[in-house]
């Protein structure tokens, strides 16, 4: 086989379909987020504003987080030195897991190198703990959940997105005595819609199923202490396992699960994705713990309120232009384009002409024909920057000959 030719062909297909992904080299400057420097391929630089970051609240730049990280770095050095089982557990890891458990009002928590790994490792391990387990997974669950369910070797059922009636039908068709788990998300990040937590928990209690909730895009952002949508809706105690990230609203790095002490102990003891992975550097654990503690406070709530206000303003103004906004009431602002080439063109022009960085979202992240630009306003974006986005989108939408009425339909 001509391996180089096969690689050329695979990459050419992405170019032909308009969904070849290009890394944008940016340099965040301490204390200046969402401002950044774009280092162009030709070596020149351009000042830009980041509008697609997952550091939703700017905590990656917050003094409380940076101070904790400096302290830990000076105290411990760079890395952890090993896996959690072999020399890689420190006081900083213990503090972080205690902070997470307190956030979600659970007995225990377990930190992983990412929320992707936490989902994959946990969901692929659960059938080892509960032989015969059937996992019911929402059709739009994140790739990490899909991979974990796929790899576990057990039975799985896919229910239509947010369709509790369909979920009930699937459960009714299975053995009532079989152990069951329902896996779903609180916020589905590409459309920004909410999962029906209360209704799924009602059904889970009725049929004796466990619940597994991914709060990755909600932690830090919702609830009186930032524990997520389940906290906001008064459902957190009803969820058996909560998965989330330290790399989005908390602004640092890593992922975790929170659950009962027995559940966490079992996952810790059986999941290869946890056992054989070097633990987070103590400096990262310290920063994450500081971020969680801050966002539990009244100051954290002020950031959440300001972020929600900015998201509402941007949605309202883009809707006022007739642009096809997908609005389910969350902090995420997706603008539907529907074509990968147009989506990439808009993204490139926003960056080149206006210094506005918003990455195109194409297949396989979203289905073909639903390509979009996904804006993530933060509390540190200014009114003038919102003005700039609205003005640029108005002009470029017309320039790209996108029919607003057709696209929104």
N, C-alpha and C positions, 0 to 999 in steps of 0.2 A: 504493500500500500504506500502511496505517496502521502506521507503524513502532513508535509507542509502544504500540499495542494488541498488536502481536506480542511486544514485550518483556514486557509485563504477562502475557501468556499463558505465555511461557516460564518466567518466575519463579514464576507461580502453580502450574505443574506441579510444580516442586520442593517448594513448600509442601504441595501435596496428597499428594505421595509421602512426606512426612516427611523429606526429605533436603536441605532448604534449609540452607546453611552460614552460620553466624554467626561473625564474628570476635570473639574474646574479647580485650579490651584488657588486657594485663598489663604490669607494669613490674618487670623483674628488678632486684634490688638487689645491688650489688657485695659479694661475700663472703658472701651469704646464700642462694644457691641451695641447695635447690630452693624456698625461700620466695620469694614474689612478691606484688605488689599487683595486685588486680583492680579496674579502674576500671569501675564499672557504668554502664549507659546513663543512669541518673538522676543521675550525677555523684558518687555516693558511692563509697567505697573499702572493700575487704575483703581481709584477709590470706588468702592461699591457698598451697597446696603444689602445685607442678607435678609431675604424674605421667605426662605424655605427651610430654615434651620429647625431642628427639634429641641434646641435649648429654649423651650417655650417661654420661660420667665427670666432668662438672662442670668440664671444662677451659676453658670460656668464662669462668670466674671465677678460674682458677688464677693465682697471683702470677707464675709464670715466663712465662706468656703475656702478662699485662697489662704486665709490666715491659718485655718486648721490644717491645710495641706502643707504649708511651709513648716509648721510645727512638727508634723509627723515626718516630713522629709529630713529635717535636721536631727530628729530623734532616732530614726530607724534606717535611713538610706533609701535606696530605690525600690528593689524588689522584695517579695515576701520570702523567698528562699526555698519554696517548695509547695507541694500540694497541701490541702488542709490537713490530711492525715499524717503527713511527714514534714514537720517543721514549718508549715506555712500558715498556722493559725496564731494570730496575735491578739493582743488586747483590742486593737483597732477593729478587727473582724468581729469580735464578740460585741463590742459597742455598737457596731453598725447593725448587726442582726437583732440586738435588743431594741434599737431605735425603730427598725422596720416592724418588728413584732408589736411594739407599742402603737405604731401608726395604724396598723390594721386591726388592733385589738385581738391579736391571735397569741397563742401560747409560745410560738417559736417562728423563726424565719431562717432561711438558708440562702446564702449569697453565691451566685455563679458569675462566670466571666462575662455573660451577657444575658439579656432576657430571651434571646433566641436559644441559647444553650439551656437555659432554665426550662423553657417550654419543651424543647426536644428531649432533654434528659428526663424530665419528670413524666411526661406523657408516654414515653417509650418504656419507662420503668414500672408504671402502675400495674400493668397486667401480670408482672412478676409477683406483685404483692397481693393481687386479687385475681386468682385464676378464673378464667372464663369471663373476664371483664368485657363489657360492650361499651365502646365510647361513641357517643352521639356528638357530632361535630358540626358547627354552623358552616354553611357552604362558603362563607367569606372569611373564615378564620385565617389568621396570618400564616405565612409559609412555615414558620417554625412550629406552629401547632400541627399543621398538616403533616410535616415531616415526622414529628414525634408520634402521631397517631399511626402513620404509615409504617414506621419502623418497629412498632411494638409487637407485631405479629398476632395481635388479637383481633377480635371482631370490631368492625366500625360501621357506623351509619352516618350518612350526611343528610342533615335536614336543611330545607330551603331557608335562605337568610331571614333570620328573625321571625320565622314562622313556627310559633309554638304549637299550632294545631297539627302541622306536619310532624313535628317532633313527637307529639303525643301518639300519632298514628304509628310511627316507627317503633316507639317503645311498646305499644299495645301488641305489635306483631311478634315481639320477642318473649322469651321465657320469663315470666314474672319473677322467678327465683334467681335469675342471673344477676351478678353484680353489674351495676351500671354507673356511668359517669357522663355528665353533660359538659362539653367544653365550648366556651363562647367568649366574646369580648364585650367590654363595656362601651368602648368607642371604636368603631371601625374607621381606620385613619384615612382611607382614600375618599370616602364620602362624608365622613364626619357624623355618621348616624350612631344612635345609641342602641345597645342590646336591651332586650326586655328582661332585666334582672329579676324583678319581683315575680313575673309570670313563670319564668324558668325555675326559680326557687320553689314556687308553689307546686309546680309539677314534680320537681325532684323529691320534695317531701312526700308527695302523694304516692310515688312509685318506689321510694327508697333508693334514690340515686344520689351519688356524690355530685357536687358542682365544682367546676374548674373555671375561674374567671380571669381573663387577661385584661389587666388595667393599665397596660403599657402607656397608652396615650392619655390616661386620665389621672394617674398619680401626680400629686403636686398641684393639679389643676382644678379639682372639684372636691367638695366636702369641706366642712368647717376647719379641718386640720390638713386637708390636702391628701386624704387617703384614697380618693377616687369617687367614681359615680356610685358605687355600692354604699359608700359612707354617706354621700349626699342624699341618697334615696332611702336610707335607713335599713339597708339589706346586708350590710357587711357581715354581721354575725351568722347569716344564713348560708354564706358561701364557704365551702370546705377548704378550697385551695385558691389563693390569689397569687397570680404571677404579675410582675411589673419590672420596670427598668430603673436604673440609676442614671441613665444617659440622656434622658429627655428633659422633663421639667426640673429634675434635680441637678442637671447640668454637669454630671461627672461621667461615670462609666460603670458598667456591670448590670446584673439583673438578679432577680431573687424570686423565691416563693415564700408565702407566709401561710401557716396552717397550724393544726394541732401539734403538740410536741411529739406524739407518736408518729404522725404522718411525716414530719420533717426528719425525724430520726431514721425512719425506714428509707426515705429517698436518699438521705445522706449515706446510708449504708449500702444501698444497692445500685445507685445510678452511676454508670461508668463516666458519663459526662461531668460528674462532680468529682468522683474519686480520683480520676487520672489527669486532672487539670491543675496547673499551678494557680494558686489563689491570687486574688487581687493584691496589688501592692498596698502596703499599709497606708501610704499617702493618699491613694484613691479611696480607700475605705474611710479614712478620716474626713476627707472632703465630702463624701456622700452622706455620712452621718450628720455633719454640720448642716448640710443643705436640707435634709429631712427635718431636723430640729427647727431650723429657721422657718420653713414653710408650714410647720404646725402652728406658728404664732400668728398674732394679729397682723404683724408686718407681712407675713406670707399671704394672708387673706387680702391685704391691700394690693399686692401684686396680682393675685388672681382676679380681683375686681377690675383692675385697670386693663389686664389682658382681655378679659371678656368684653369690655367696652370698646377696645380697639378693634376686636374681631367684628363686633356688631356694626361699627361705623364703616369698616371696609366693605362688609357684605352689603350694607344699605346703599353705599355709594356706587358700587359696581352694579348692583341690581338696577339702580337708577339710570344707568347707561344702557340697560337692556342686555347686559352680558349674562350668560347662562350659569348662574351661581347654584351650586348644590348646597342647600342650607337646611341642616337638621338641628340647628340650635347649638352646635358645639363650637369650640374655639378654632376649628379648621375651616379654611376658606378655599374649596376647590372650584376652579373655573373650567367648565367642560369645553374642550376643543373638538374632540372626536376624530382627530386625524394626527398620526405621529409626525408627519412632515411639518404640518402647520404648527404643531405643538413645539417642536424643536426650533422652528423659525421664530416663533414668538419669544421663546426663551432666549435665543441668541441675540435678537434685536433689543430686548429689554436690557440685557447685560452690556452689549456693545454701545448702544446709543444713550442709555439712561443710567447705567451703573446699578441696575436693579437685578439682583440675582434670585431667580426662581427656577428650579430645575424642572424640566419636562417629566411627566409621569406617563410612561408607556407600558405596553405589554412586555413581560408577563406580570408586572406589578398590578396592573389593572387590565380588564378584558379589552380585546381589540374593539375599536370604535368608541371607547370611553376615555381616550387619552385626555389629559388635563394638565393645567398648571395648579399647583397646590400651595397657596399662601398660608403662612403661619405667623400672624401678627403677634407681637410681644408687648409687654408693658413698657419696654424701652424704645420702641418705635415712636417717633414723634409725629405730630399732626402734619408737619411739612412733608414727611416721608410718605405718609398715606396719600396726601395730595399728589405727590409725584407719581405714585403707582397708578392712581385713578386716571390721571391725565395721560400717562404713557399707554395704559391699556386701551383707553378710548381711541387714541390715534392709531395704534398698531392693529387693533381689531379691524378697523376700516381699511388700513393699508394692506392687510392680508386677505381682504375680500371675504371675510367670514360673515355670513348672513346671520345676524343675531337671532332672528325669529326661528330660522330653521335649526340652528345649532341648539338653542334652548329647548326646542321640541324634541 
